[in-house]
Amino acid sequence: MATPDIASRRMIAACAALAVGALTLTACGGSAGADDNKNGGGDPRSAVPRIVISAKNGSTAASINATGVKVSDGRLTSVKMTESESGEAVPGAMSADGTSWHPKEQLERGTAYRIAASARNGEGRTAAADARFTTVSEANSYIGTYLPDAGTTVGVGMPVSFTFDKEISDKKAVQSHIEVTSDSGQKVVGHWFGSQRLDFRPEEYWKAGSKITMKIDLDGVEGPNGAYGVQKKTVTFTVGRSQVSTVDTATQTMTVVRDGSTLKTLPISAGSPDNTTYNGQMVISSKAEQMRMDGSTVGFAGQYDIDDVPHAMQLTTSGTFIHGNYWYDQANPPFGRAGTSHGCVGLQDAQGAQGDTPGKWFFDNSMIGDVVIVKNSADKEVAPDNGLNGWNMAWDDWVAGSAV
């Protein structure tokens, strides 16, 4: 039997041996972990492709622009998007490197969708993801319709004009997410007319030949309380030649000036003494080869209703046009001697918009955005928001109406 001293020494030796063994095991584990880190990480799961669907599962306010799929540590092998109700497939486009997918067209508001995606990496590891969601509803979103259209060529007076489908309470937030620039270097400033219309223009007319760019980044921007924007796009248009036509009601003539040179002086028939024509700078906002003009729609019930007015070009939202006139009463002084209209500017023309007439010539030689200036009328100056006619506002007042 061992003495107590000998027993104690044996116990100490055994504990020391166990401790050495534990240290040895710990050292082996640490060595293996280090080798794994050198090979790309100790957690094998880190090499599995990670799929992210931008619209969260169960979301009821997904973006109609930014919804898509991305993957890291792998490539997408399949993405299927469908409308939940109809089951109709939503066409999409995969990036060249296979790491992202987006719908080809803007999604519909207030619509339920499903996305199912799968991916694989170079080691053959796979992953899958699925999401069901609904895009932002019309009640909780807003859009702005705008002029001019993308890719068009317009006259030097054409402003950029947004009309929103809801009243905007945070004008600063909305305006700061719309940028309008010109390659001419002209400074462009926005001006609010009320809470639903925002126009942009430079101090003077656009420079002829310039290219205008609108960057609209309203997706997710709160404008009305509790409603968010859904638009994200870049739009460009071109300014054509400079044409400004001046109507002088004192002489019943209109002088057409293009790029600083007079093209023609035409006889006109402006408003009668009882129905005068607005003074001021007006911009052609639409053109129609023939159109119906019913006086009852602008406060002249029963006074006229002509279903084939030729070569009509709109100048105000209240109903001022410059258009052809084939019904002029020849018992009056010859055309160009007296104002006989209800406020429009008339040009000699033929029924059916046919023939070589002053009305046809001016129509063919005008574009949306051209400026028509009326002077010497007994009427007041046209309001800046009556049509696209913000040029009738002093620049300082225009700038004061900006929210940024």
C-alpha positions in Angstrom: 0.0 0.0 0.0 1.4 3.3 -1.0 2.1 5.9 1.6 0.1 9.2 1.4 3.0 11.0 -0.1 3.4 8.5 -2.9 -0.3 8.5 -3.6 -0.4 12.2 -3.9 2.5 12.2 -6.3 0.7 9.6 -8.5 -2.5 11.7 -8.5 -0.6 14.8 -9.5 1.1 12.9 -12.3 -2.2 11.5 -13.6 -3.8 15.0 -13.7 -0.7 16.3 -15.5 -1.0 13.6 -18.1 -4.7 14.4 -18.6 -3.9 18.1 -19.0 -1.3 17.4 -21.6 -3.8 15.2 -23.5 -6.4 18.0 -23.4 -3.9 20.5 -24.7 -2.9 18.2 -27.4 -6.6 17.7 -28.5 -7.2 21.4 -28.4 -4.1 22.1 -30.5 -5.3 19.6 -33.1 -8.8 21.2 -33.3 -7.2 24.6 -33.7 -5.0 23.4 -36.5 -7.9 22.0 -38.4 -9.9 25.2 -38.1 -6.9 27.2 -39.4 -6.7 25.0 -42.4 -10.4 25.5 -43.1 -10.0 29.3 -42.9 -7.2 29.1 -45.5 -9.6 27.2 -47.7 -12.4 29.8 -47.6 -13.9 29.7 -44.1 -14.7 27.4 -41.3 -18.5 27.3 -41.9 -19.3 25.1 -45.0 -22.7 26.8 -45.3 -20.9 30.1 -46.3 -20.4 28.7 -49.8 -24.1 28.2 -50.4 -25.6 30.7 -52.9 -27.6 33.5 -51.1 -30.7 34.6 -52.9 -32.4 37.9 -52.1 -35.8 38.8 -53.4 -36.3 42.6 -53.0 -40.0 42.3 -52.2 -40.3 40.7 -48.8 -42.6 37.7 -48.4 -46.0 39.0 -47.3 -45.3 42.6 -48.3 -48.4 44.7 -49.3 -46.5 47.7 -50.6 -43.8 46.3 -52.9 -42.3 48.6 -55.5 -43.5 48.4 -59.1 -40.1 49.4 -60.3 -37.4 48.0 -58.1 -38.7 44.5 -57.5 -36.2 41.8 -58.6 -33.9 39.0 -57.6 -30.2 39.0 -56.8 -27.8 36.2 -55.7 -24.3 36.2 -54.2 -21.9 33.3 -54.1 -23.5 31.7 -57.2 -25.6 32.2 -60.3 -29.3 32.2 -60.8 -30.5 29.1 -62.6 -34.2 29.8 -62.7 -36.5 32.7 -61.9 -40.3 32.5 -62.3 -42.6 35.4 -61.6 -46.4 35.1 -62.0 -49.5 37.1 -61.2 -51.0 35.3 -58.3 -54.7 35.7 -59.4 -54.3 34.8 -63.1 -51.2 32.7 -63.0 -49.9 34.6 -65.9 -46.1 34.7 -66.3 -44.3 38.0 -65.9 -41.5 38.3 -68.5 -38.1 39.1 -67.1 -34.5 39.6 -68.0 -31.4 37.9 -66.5 -28.1 39.9 -66.2 -25.2 38.6 -68.3 -23.4 37.3 -65.3 -26.4 35.5 -63.9 -26.4 37.4 -60.6 -29.7 39.4 -61.0 -33.1 39.3 -62.6 -35.7 42.0 -63.2 -39.1 42.2 -64.8 -39.0 43.6 -68.3 -42.0 45.9 -67.7 -43.2 48.0 -64.8 -45.5 46.0 -62.5 -49.1 46.9 -62.0 -50.1 48.7 -58.8 -52.2 46.8 -56.2 -51.5 43.4 -57.8 -50.4 40.2 -56.1 -47.4 38.4 -57.4 -45.2 35.4 -56.7 -41.5 34.9 -57.4 -39.7 31.6 -57.1 -35.9 31.5 -57.7 -33.1 29.0 -57.6 -29.3 29.2 -57.8 -26.2 27.1 -58.0 -22.5 27.8 -57.4 -19.4 26.4 -58.9 -19.2 23.6 -56.3 -22.6 22.4 -57.2 -24.3 23.7 -54.1 -27.8 25.0 -54.6 -30.3 27.3 -53.0 -34.0 28.3 -53.5 -36.1 31.2 -52.4 -39.8 32.1 -52.7 -41.9 35.2 -52.0 -45.5 36.2 -52.3 -46.3 39.9 -52.2 -48.6 42.6 -53.4 -47.5 45.9 -55.0 -48.3 49.2 -53.6 -52.0 50.1 -54.0 -53.4 53.1 -55.9 -54.8 54.4 -52.7 -51.3 54.4 -51.1 -49.3 55.7 -54.0 -49.3 58.6 -56.4 -48.0 59.2 -60.0 -47.2 62.3 -62.0 -48.2 62.6 -65.6 -45.8 64.8 -67.5 -45.2 66.8 -70.6 -43.4 66.6 -73.0 -43.2 62.9 -74.0 -39.9 61.2 -74.1 -38.0 61.3 -77.4 -40.0 64.2 -78.8 -38.8 67.5 -80.4 -40.6 70.6 -79.1 -40.5 74.3 -79.5 -38.4 76.7 -77.3 -41.4 77.6 -75.1 -42.3 74.1 -73.9 -41.9 73.7 -70.1 -41.6 70.4 -68.3 -45.0 70.1 -66.6 -46.0 67.4 -64.0 -49.6 66.9 -62.9 -50.0 64.6 -59.8 -53.0 62.4 -59.2 -53.1 63.4 -55.5 -52.4 66.6 -53.6 -48.8 66.8 -52.6 -48.3 67.7 -48.9 -44.5 67.3 -48.9 -43.6 69.5 -52.0 -39.9 69.7 -51.0 -39.5 65.9 -50.9 -41.2 65.5 -54.3 -39.5 68.3 -56.1 -36.0 67.3 -54.8 -36.5 63.9 -56.5 -37.1 65.4 -59.9 -34.1 66.9 -61.7 -34.4 68.8 -65.0 -31.2 69.8 -66.8 -30.3 71.2 -70.2 -27.0 70.5 -72.0 -27.1 74.3 -72.9 -26.2 75.0 -69.3 -29.3 77.0 -68.6 -30.4 77.0 -65.0 -33.8 75.2 -64.6 -36.1 75.9 -61.7 -39.4 74.3 -60.6 -42.5 76.2 -59.6 -45.6 74.8 -57.9 -49.1 75.9 -59.1 -51.2 74.7 -56.2 -50.6 71.2 -54.7 -50.8 69.0 -57.8 -48.9 70.8 -60.6 -45.2 71.3 -60.8 -43.6 73.0 -63.9 -39.9 73.5 -64.7 -38.4 76.1 -67.0 -35.3 78.3 -67.5 -35.4 82.1 -67.1 -35.5 82.6 -70.9 -36.9 80.3 -73.6 -34.9 77.1 -74.1 -31.9 77.5 -76.4 -32.7 76.0 -79.9 -31.2 72.6 -80.4 -30.6 71.8 -76.7 -31.2 68.4 -75.1 -33.3 68.3 -71.9 -33.0 65.5 -69.4 -35.6 64.7 -66.7 -34.5 62.3 -63.9 -37.5 61.1 -62.0 -36.7 59.3 -58.8 -40.0 59.3 -56.9 -40.2 55.5 -56.2 -40.8 55.2 -52.4 -40.9 59.0 -51.8 -43.8 60.1 -49.6 -45.6 63.0 -51.2 -49.2 63.0 -49.9 -49.4 61.8 -46.3 -49.3 58.0 -46.3 -48.9 57.8 -50.1 -45.6 57.0 -51.9 -44.3 57.5 -55.4 -43.9 54.7 -57.9 -41.9 56.3 -60.7 -38.2 55.9 -61.4 -37.0 56.8 -64.9 -34.9 59.1 -67.0 -36.6 61.0 -69.9 -35.0 63.1 -72.6 -36.4 65.4 -75.2 -35.0 67.8 -77.8 -35.7 71.5 -78.4 -36.0 72.2 -82.1 -35.6 75.5 -83.9 -36.8 78.7 -82.3 -40.2 80.0 -83.6 -42.1 82.8 -81.9 -45.2 84.3 -83.6 -46.6 87.6 -82.5 -50.3 88.4 -82.9 -51.1 92.2 -83.0 -54.8 92.7 -82.5 -54.5 96.4 -83.4 -53.5 95.4 -87.0 -55.1 91.9 -87.0 -51.9 90.4 -88.2 -49.5 87.7 -87.0 -45.8 87.8 -87.7 -44.0 84.5 -87.7 -40.3 84.7 -86.7 -38.0 81.6 -86.9 -34.4 81.7 -85.6 -34.5 85.5 -85.7 -35.8 85.8 -89.3 -39.4 86.7 -90.3 -41.0 83.9 -92.3 -44.4 85.4 -93.0 -47.0 88.0 -91.8 -50.5 86.6 -92.0 -53.9 88.2 -91.6 -55.8 87.0 -88.6 -59.2 87.5 -86.9 -58.8 87.7 -83.1 -61.5 88.1 -80.5 -64.4 90.5 -81.0 -64.9 93.6 -78.8 -67.3 91.6 -76.7 -65.1 88.5 -76.5 -61.5 89.7 -76.5 -58.4 87.5 -76.8 -56.0 87.2 -73.8 -52.7 89.1 -74.1 -49.4 87.5 -73.2 -47.1 84.6 -74.1 -48.9 81.4 -74.9 -47.4 78.0 -75.8 -49.0 75.5 -78.3 -49.8 72.5 -76.2 -51.7 70.3 -78.7 -52.5 70.1 -82.4 -55.4 68.6 -84.3 -55.9 68.7 -88.1 -59.7 68.9 -87.5 -61.7 69.1 -84.2 -65.1 69.9 -82.9 -65.5 73.2 -81.0 -68.6 73.5 -78.9 -69.2 76.8 -77.2 -71.1 75.2 -74.4 -67.9 73.6 -73.0 -66.3 77.1 -72.4 -69.2 79.2 -71.4 -70.7 80.1 -74.8 -73.8 77.8 -74.8 -75.7 78.0 -78.0 -73.4 80.5 -79.7 -71.4 78.0 -81.8 -70.9 74.3 -82.3 -68.6 73.5 -85.3 -67.6 69.9 -85.7 -64.8 70.4 -88.3 -62.7 73.3 -87.2 -59.5 72.9 -89.3 -55.9 73.1 -88.1 -56.6 73.7 -84.4 -53.7 74.4 -82.0 -54.5 74.9 -78.3 -53.0 77.8 -76.4 -54.9 77.7 -73.0 -56.8 75.2 -70.9 -59.7 77.6 -70.8 -60.3 77.2 -74.5 -58.1 79.6 -76.5 -56.9 78.2 -79.8 -55.3 79.4 -82.9 -57.1 77.7 -85.7 -58.4 77.8 -89.3 -61.6 79.7 -90.1 -63.7 78.8 -93.2 -67.0 80.4 -92.0 -65.9 84.0 -91.8 -68.8 86.2 -92.8 -67.8 87.9 -96.1 -70.2 90.7 -95.3 -67.7 91.8 -92.7 -64.6 93.7 -93.7 -62.1 91.5 -95.5 -60.3 88.9 -93.4 -57.7 90.5 -91.3 -59.5 93.8 -90.8 -61.7 93.0 -87.7 -61.8 90.7 -84.8 -64.9 88.5 -84.9 -64.1 85.4 -82.8 -65.0 84.4 -79.3 -61.4 84.8 -78.1 -59.5 82.5 -80.4 -57.1 83.6 -83.1 -58.5 82.7 -86.6 -56.6 82.1 -89.8 -58.0 81.9 -93.3 -58.7 78.3 -94.1 -60.9 75.9 -96.1 -63.5 73.4 -94.9 -62.0 69.9 -94.7 -58.5 71.3 -93.9 -57.8 71.2 -97.6 -55.9 73.5 -100.0 -53.0 75.9 -99.7 -54.3 78.2 -97.0 -52.7 80.4 -94.3 -54.2 78.1 -91.7 -52.6 75.0 -93.2 -49.3 76.8 -93.7 -49.1 77.8 -90.1 -50.2 74.4 -88.9 -47.6 72.6 -91.0 -44.9 75.0 -89.8 -45.7 74.8 -86.1 -44.8 72.3 -83.4 -45.9 71.7 -79.8 -44.0 74.1 -77.6 -43.9 77.0 -80.1 -44.7 80.4 -78.7 -47.6 82.6 -79.8 -47.6 86.1 -78.3 -50.7 88.3 -78.3 -50.4 92.0 -77.8 -52.6 95.2 -77.9 -55.8 93.3 -76.9 -58.3 94.9 -74.6 -58.2 91.8 -72.5 -56.0 91.0 -69.5 -52.8 88.9 -69.6 -53.3 85.2 -69.6 -52.7 83.5 -66.2 -49.4 81.6 -66.0 -51.2 78.3 -65.1 -53.8 78.7 -67.8 -52.1 76.3 -70.2 -48.3 75.9 -70.4 -47.9 79.7 -70.0 -45.6 80.2 -67.0 -43.5 82.6 -69.2 -46.0 85.3 -68.1 -44.5 85.2 -64.6 -41.5 87.2 -63.6 -38.4 85.1 -62.9 -38.2 86.2 -59.2 -41.8 85.2 -58.7 -41.2 81.9 -60.5 -38.2 81.0 -58.3 -40.2 82.0 -55.2 -42.6 79.2 -56.0 -40.0 76.5 -55.8 -40.0 74.2 -52.8 -36.2 73.5 -52.9 
